Amino acid sequence: SSDLLLEHNIVLAKWLSIIVLLLVASGWRPRVTGILHWWIAFSYSSSAMVLDGGDQITATLTLLLIPICLMDGRKWHWSNEPHPIEQYTTRQKMAGIVALCSLLVIKLQVAFIYFHAGVGKFEVPEWANGTAVYYWLNNPIFGASEALSPILDAIVTNPIGVTAMTWGAMVFEVILFLGLTMNKKWRPTLLVLGIAFHFTIIIFHGLVSFFCAMTAALILFLGAHDTGYKLPVIKFNRLFSRQSHASDMPLEPQLVTASGIQNNAAA
């Protein structure tokens, strides 16, 4: 009955999705919100009238994230309190193994996406002969905006320019695939270049949702998961402390931990 209710009330479905996704982004209870995240992503990719590849990728990656979320017993996914592995219980070690295996599958999935995107284009004559970008930029639906058309037309009507853009895209997608076995020190640079690469798709084609999906995929693929991610927070109570002076007011981002949240709440 709930499916029928949402099917005939699109506005309610949208607001429910927005509320749930805000809850997901807040980081509360990953075990619960991870499943809800996949449910919304899958529902959208299954029912939306207009889709792009990013919607399908989002549905796939959120499904693969579920085992990681189920193994995460934290109340707040931004908290990061590492402990020596000697202090882990057997249950925690097993949960870590499951999470790492799921992350490996995600990395393989994203690597295959870029491998297929780069190598698979060789089967298309327009990509093989270096003219595909010309047709995409002049597509009536996904083509470049009128403001950029004069500049881009000057490039894509030049044989060298259009070939460089077409083959450059394929070569870079293969390089992103090689990030799977690349030295870790080069991955942050490749991550930034990959995000910039997909940002150009917003400029040329206006596909914002595709950019967001691929940016998330790149973070899962090339991100430094062994160090975790910190939520930058300024402790404003220090700004108003009577003992503090302008010269010794540290404004560096602080790591939010469970104990830190409790202290702030108590204050």
Phi and psi in degrees as a GROMACS rama.xvg file:
@    title "Ramachandran Plot"
@    xaxis  label "Phi"
@    yaxis  label "Psi"
@TYPE xy
-65.8938  -35.5457  SER-2
-64.6341  -41.4569  ASP-3
-66.5961  -37.0974  LEU-4
-62.8681  -45.3872  LEU-5
-72.6088  -29.7  LEU-6
-65.3466  -35.3116  GLU-7
-101.514  7.31904  HIS-8
-138.699  82.0168  ASN-9
-64.7019  -36.2095  ILE-10
-62.8007  -43.7172  VAL-11
-62.9742  -40.7436  LEU-12
-62.924  -40.4039  ALA-13
-65.0857  -46.3929  LYS-14
-66.9826  -37.5625  TRP-15
-63.5817  -40.6211  LEU-16
-64.6326  -42.6024  SER-17
-61.4046  -44.7912  ILE-18
-63.5269  -44.8936  ILE-19
-65.1626  -41.9977  VAL-20
-68.252  -33.6388  LEU-21
-64.3176  -37.7421  LEU-22
-65.6012  -40.1285  LEU-23
-61.9299  -46.8388  VAL-24
-66.6013  -26.563  ALA-25
-68.3354  -23.8043  SER-26
91.5933  8.23894  GLY-27
-78.7047  129.587  TRP-28
48.651  73.3228  ARG-29
-54.6554  -31.8175  PRO-30
-61.2183  -33.0461  ARG-31
-90.7945  -49.3555  VAL-32
-70.3112  -24.8171  THR-33
-62.6671  -40.7648  GLY-34
-69.0963  -41.1414  ILE-35
-64.0248  -37.0688  LEU-36
-59.3853  -47.5786  HIS-37
-63.9992  -40.1224  TRP-38
-58.5204  -44.2586  TRP-39
-70.6805  -43.0614  ILE-40
-62.5437  -42.934  ALA-41
-68.0311  -41.8544  PHE-42
-61.4809  -41.5587  SER-43
-67.1235  -44.4979  TYR-44
-67.7877  -21.1465  SER-45
-90.925  -19.268  SER-46
-122.191  -16.9131  SER-47
-68.0573  146.376  ALA-48
-78.2812  -35.6527  MET-49
-119.219  121.084  VAL-50
-128.038  157.379  LEU-51
-127.436  176.133  ASP-52
-60.2987  -27.7858  GLY-53
-63.806  -33.4737  GLY-54
-66.8593  -40.222  ASP-55
-69.8917  -37.4543  GLN-56
-64.5151  -41.7752  ILE-57
-60.3499  -43.7133  THR-58
-62.4865  -39.5866  ALA-59
-69.3489  -46.3431  THR-60
-69.1707  -37.1001  LEU-61
-65.8068  -31.5783  THR-62
-66.791  -43.6344  LEU-63
-70.5176  -19.6184  LEU-64
-79.8023  -16.3489  LEU-65
-57.8107  -47.1258  ILE-66
-58.5458  -36.9073  PRO-67
-65.2692  -43.0044  ILE-68
-66.0822  -39.2601  CYS-69
-65.65  -28.6347  LEU-70
-83.6554  -4.96431  MET-71
-98.3959  107.155  ASP-72
-91.1253  7.08059  GLY-73
-72.1838  151.333  ARG-74
-79.7279  -18.4405  LYS-75
-144.366  113.638  TRP-76
-77.0709  -3.34974  HIS-77
-86.591  -14.967  TRP-78
-72.0579  143.017  SER-79
-145.086  97.9325  ASN-80
-121.719  83.8678  GLU-81
-67.7432  142.816  PRO-82
-125.203  152.005  HIS-83
-57.3673  142.483  PRO-84
-62.497  -22.2655  ILE-85
-65.8282  -22.0115  GLU-86
-88.1689  -5.81411  GLN-87
-73.3639  141.002  TYR-88
-79.9102  167.564  THR-89
-59.6909  -38.4699  THR-90
-64.1038  -41.1658  ARG-91
-66.9616  -37.6002  GLN-92
-65.2021  -41.5369  LYS-93
-65.5389  -39.7038  MET-94
-63.2513  -38.6997  ALA-95
-64.6281  -39.2062  GLY-96
-63.8615  -44.5174  ILE-97
-60.8907  -43.9013  VAL-98
-64.3726  -43.2919  ALA-99
-65.2038  -37.9748  LEU-100
-64.7563  -41.2611  CYS-101
-64.7838  -40.0371  SER-102
-64.6359  -36.9788  LEU-103
-63.8543  -41.7195  LEU-104
-62.1999  -40.2273  VAL-105
-62.1842  -44.5619  ILE-106
-61.6325  -42.3657  LYS-107
-63.6825  -39.1042  LEU-108
-63.6443  -47.6488  GLN-109
-66.0086  -39.9703  VAL-110
-60.6845  -41.2605  ALA-111
-66.224  -35.6952  PHE-112
-58.8901  -46.355  ILE-113
-72.3747  -34.5117  TYR-114
-62.6664  -46.7535  PHE-115
-66.9725  -38.2184  HIS-116
-63.3721  -36.9372  ALA-117
-82.8525  -54.236  GLY-118
-75.5066  -37.1651  VAL-119
-62.4409  -25.1119  GLY-120
-68.9077  -20.6654  LYS-121
-64.4963  -21.2209  PHE-122
-76.963  -15.0515  GLU-123
-92.6236  122.232  VAL-124
-54.7084  -39.8487  PRO-125
-66.8363  -32.7912  GLU-126
-76.4997  -39.2848  TRP-127
-65.3792  -36.9614  ALA-128
-90.3264  1.37859  ASN-129
82.8576  22.5793  GLY-130
-115.769  0.846814  THR-131
-61.479  -38.6889  ALA-132
-61.2916  -34.7846  VAL-133
-59.3585  -46.0538  TYR-134
-69.7898  -37.6981  TYR-135
-67.8138  -40.7197  TRP-136
-71.5264  -19.5968  LEU-137
-105.856  11.6332  ASN-138
-66.7725  134.044  ASN-139
-65.0219  -21.1305  PRO-140
-101.354  -50.8138  ILE-141
-104.13  8.44784  PHE-142
-70.5925  174.584  GLY-143
-69.5483  156.743  ALA-144
-70.416  163.319  SER-145
-63.3871  -30.7968  GLU-146
-67.1273  -33.7956  ALA-147
-92.5195  -15.883  LEU-148
-54.8608  -46.2326  SER-149
-58.347  -40.9219  PRO-150
-70.4772  -47.4017  ILE-151
-69.4852  -34.9016  LEU-152
-61.7262  -36.5205  ASP-153
-65.1567  -28.0979  ALA-154
-84.2938  -49.152  ILE-155
-76.7871  -13.8476  VAL-156
-87.5831  -4.9165  THR-157
-94.2798  128.916  ASN-158
-56.4106  -41.1269  PRO-159
-70.0471  -41.7637  ILE-160
-63.8546  -48.0831  GLY-161
-68.5674  -35.7126  VAL-162
-67.5928  -40.9563  THR-163
-63.4648  -42.375  ALA-164
-68.5022  -41.5515  MET-165
-68.5098  -52.7004  THR-166
-72.256  -30.2327  TRP-167
-62.0383  -39.6758  GLY-168
-63.2878  -42.8482  ALA-169
-67.4174  -42.771  MET-170
-63.5187  -42.6647  VAL-171
-67.0787  -35.7759  PHE-172
-63.8248  -36.0768  GLU-173
-68.3369  -37.5664  VAL-174
-62.9301  -40.0455  ILE-175
-62.4779  -38.7324  LEU-176
-59.5827  -39.9525  PHE-177
-68.7138  -11.469  LEU-178
-59.3484  -17.93  GLY-179
-62.7363  -35.6806  LEU-180
-115.487  7.58  THR-181
-71.385  153.28  MET-182
-57.3116  137.315  ASN-183
-59.0187  -29.8299  LYS-184
-67.9312  -20.8994  LYS-185
-93.1889  -12.0734  TRP-186
-65.8061  -40.6161  ARG-187
-59.2088  -39.1923  PRO-188
-65.3448  -42.9052  THR-189
-65.3963  -34.0774  LEU-190
-62.2741  -46.3589  LEU-191
-63.8345  -43.5158  VAL-192
-64.5931  -37.3676  LEU-193
-65.764  -42.152  GLY-194
-64.3455  -41.6644  ILE-195
-63.4141  -38.308  ALA-196
-59.9203  -45.611  PHE-197
-74.3786  -24.9065  HIS-198
-65.8663  -31.4267  PHE-199
-63.7121  -25.0144  THR-200
-67.4963  -34.1159  ILE-201
-63.8056  -44.6623  ILE-202
-64.0795  -43.5472  ILE-203
-82.193  -41.3037  PHE-204
-118.681  -11.5518  HIS-205
74.0926  20.941  GLY-206
-90.2068  82.6797  LEU-207
-69.6323  -43.531  VAL-208
-63.7147  -35.6776  SER-209
-65.5649  -40.2276  PHE-210
-60.4006  -45.4761  PHE-211
-63.0021  -41.64  CYS-212
-65.0215  -44.4663  ALA-213
-73.8677  -30.1579  MET-214
-64.1034  -43.8504  THR-215
-62.2389  -40.6172  ALA-216
-64.0836  -40.1326  ALA-217
-66.3257  -38.0391  LEU-218
-63.6296  -41.7468  ILE-219
-66.6929  -33.1892  LEU-220
-80.3294  -44.1034  PHE-221
-115.464  -3.60598  LEU-222
-67.8925  158.723  GLY-223
-86.393  81.9425  ALA-224
-76.3666  -16.9684  HIS-225
-75.4065  -19.4402  ASP-226
-102.432  -14.301  THR-227
77.6717  179.773  GLY-228
-123.699  137.999  TYR-229
-108.401  142.46  LYS-230
-92.4439  113.047  LEU-231
-71.4089  123.691  PRO-232
-137.569  132.697  VAL-233
-92.7431  128.551  ILE-234
-82.1176  95.7121  LYS-235
-68.1313  -20.1381  PHE-236
-64.1926  -24.0896  ASN-237
-72.2086  -29.5018  ARG-238
-65.6407  -29.8033  LEU-239
-106.728  9.52157  PHE-240
-71.8835  136.361  SER-241
-67.5739  -26.9637  ARG-242
-81.567  -12.9725  GLN-243
-83.0061  150.77  SER-244
-126.628  163.069  HIS-245
-60.3497  -28.5256  ALA-246
-80.8408  -18.0873  SER-247
-126.791  38.4216  ASP-248
-98.6811  96.961  MET-249
-73.5967  127.923  PRO-250
-114.16  17.6423  LEU-251
-68.1085  148.204  GLU-252
-59.0311  137.694  PRO-253
-110.265  146.185  GLN-254
-75.6647  126.558  LEU-255
-81.3335  122.427  VAL-256
-121.538  167.665  THR-257
-60.1514  -41.6078  ALA-258
-67.7063  -35.8286  SER-259
-63.8612  -40.5525  GLY-260
-63.985  -40.8519  ILE-261
-64.865  -39.5237  GLN-262
-64.2063  -41.9733  ASN-263
-65.2651  -38.107  ASN-264
-66.08  -38.1695  ALA-265
-67.2554  -34.437  ALA-266
